[in-house]
Amino acid sequence: MAPGDEAPPGTEGTGEDICPKCGGDGKADGADCPECAGSGTVIKGVGGA
């Protein structure tokens, strides 16, 4: 899991979202983004009741 992930990939009730720190680029300050580990996406909870 990347630091910005709320749950492991494939967890029920989650989905991929664009990383808020790098905007989906995967880079921040000339290096891999620390929030998404360079993937450009993070795993977030979806839905809700």
ZALUM-782245 format. One line per field, with one value per residue: x, y, z of N, C-alpha, C in turn; residue number from 1; chain. Coordinates in Angstrom, 1 decimal. Example, Ala and Ser with C-alpha at 12.3 -4.5 7.8 and 13.67 -1.06 7.14 Angstrom:
! residues 2
neast: (13.2 12.8)
nnorth: (-5.7 -2.2)
nup: (7.8 7.1)
caeast: (12.3 13.7)
canorth: (-4.5 -1.1)
caup: (7.8 7.1)
ceast: (13.2 12.9)
cnorth: (-3.3 0.0)
cup: (7.8 7.9)
num: (1 2)
cadena: (A A)
END
This chain:
! residues 49
neast: (0.8 0.4 1.3 -0.9 -3.1 -6.2 -7.0 -6.1 -5.5 -8.3 -10.0 -13.2 -15.7 -14.0 -12.1 -10.0 -8.6 -7.6 -4.4 -4.3 -2.1 -0.2 -1.8 -2.2 0.0 2.2 4.6 6.3 7.9 10.1 10.6 9.4 6.1 5.3 2.8 1.4 3.3 4.4 2.5 0.4 -2.2 -4.5 -6.0 -9.3 -12.1 -15.4 -18.8 -21.2 -23.3)
nnorth: (-1.2 2.2 5.3 7.1 5.5 4.2 1.7 -1.7 -2.6 -3.8 -4.2 -4.6 -2.1 -0.1 2.0 3.1 6.4 9.6 10.7 13.1 14.7 14.7 14.9 12.9 12.5 11.1 12.1 14.3 17.2 16.5 13.8 10.4 10.5 10.9 10.2 8.5 6.7 6.9 6.0 7.5 7.1 6.5 4.4 4.7 4.9 4.3 5.3 5.1 5.5)
nup: (0.0 -0.7 1.0 0.8 0.4 1.5 2.0 1.2 -2.3 -4.2 -2.0 -0.9 -1.5 -2.1 -4.4 -7.2 -7.2 -8.4 -7.4 -4.9 -4.3 -6.4 -8.6 -10.4 -11.9 -10.8 -10.0 -7.8 -6.8 -8.5 -8.0 -7.4 -6.3 -2.9 -1.8 -3.5 -4.2 -6.7 -8.6 -9.3 -8.6 -5.9 -3.4 -2.4 -0.2 -1.3 -1.9 0.7 3.5)
caeast: (0.0 1.1 0.9 -2.2 -4.1 -7.1 -7.2 -5.3 -6.2 -9.2 -10.8 -14.6 -16.1 -12.9 -11.7 -8.9 -8.8 -6.4 -3.7 -4.5 -0.8 0.5 -2.7 -2.2 1.3 3.1 5.8 6.2 9.2 11.1 10.8 8.2 5.2 5.3 1.5 0.9 4.4 4.7 1.5 -0.6 -3.5 -4.6 -7.2 -10.2 -13.4 -16.5 -20.1 -21.5 -24.7)
canorth: (0.0 3.5 6.1 7.8 4.5 4.0 0.2 -2.5 -2.7 -4.9 -4.3 -4.3 -0.8 0.9 2.1 4.0 7.8 10.3 11.2 14.6 15.4 14.9 15.1 11.7 12.5 10.2 12.8 15.5 17.7 15.8 12.4 9.7 11.1 10.1 9.8 7.3 5.9 7.1 5.3 8.5 6.8 6.1 3.6 5.4 4.3 4.8 5.1 5.5 5.5)
caup: (0.0 -0.7 2.2 0.6 0.3 2.7 2.1 0.1 -3.6 -4.2 -0.9 -1.2 -1.1 -2.5 -5.8 -7.5 -7.4 -8.8 -6.2 -4.7 -4.2 -7.7 -9.7 -11.3 -12.6 -10.2 -9.6 -7.0 -6.6 -9.3 -7.6 -7.2 -5.3 -1.7 -1.4 -4.3 -4.5 -8.1 -9.4 -9.8 -8.1 -4.5 -3.1 -1.5 0.1 -2.1 -1.4 2.0 3.9)
ceast: (0.9 0.6 -0.5 -3.3 -4.9 -7.2 -6.3 -6.1 -7.1 -10.1 -12.2 -15.0 -15.0 -12.8 -10.5 -9.4 -7.5 -5.7 -3.9 -3.2 -0.2 -0.5 -2.7 -0.9 2.3 4.4 5.5 7.6 10.4 11.4 9.4 7.4 5.1 3.9 1.1 2.1 4.7 3.6 0.6 -2.0 -3.4 -5.9 -8.0 -11.4 -14.4 -17.8 -20.3 -23.0 -24.9)
cnorth: (1.2 4.3 6.7 6.8 4.4 2.5 -0.5 -2.5 -4.0 -5.1 -3.8 -2.9 0.3 1.0 3.1 5.4 8.4 10.8 12.7 15.4 15.7 15.0 14.0 11.6 11.4 10.8 14.0 15.9 17.0 14.4 11.7 10.3 10.3 9.6 8.5 6.4 5.8 6.5 6.4 8.2 6.4 5.3 4.4 4.6 5.0 4.5 5.6 5.5 6.3)
cup: (0.0 0.5 2.0 0.4 1.6 3.0 1.0 -1.2 -3.6 -3.1 -1.3 -0.7 -1.4 -4.0 -6.0 -7.7 -7.8 -7.5 -6.1 -4.7 -5.5 -8.9 -10.7 -12.1 -12.1 -9.7 -8.8 -6.6 -7.2 -8.9 -7.6 -6.1 -4.1 -1.3 -2.2 -4.7 -6.0 -9.1 -10.0 -9.3 -6.6 -4.4 -2.1 -1.3 -0.8 -1.5 0.0 2.3 5.1)
num: (1 2 3 4 5 6 7 8 9 10 11 12 13 14 15 16 17 18 19 20 21 22 23 24 25 26 27 28 29 30 31 32 33 34 35 36 37 38 39 40 41 42 43 44 45 46 47 48 49)
cadena: (A A A A A A A A A A A A A A A A A A A A A A A A A A A A A A A A A A A A A A A A A A A A A A A A A)
END
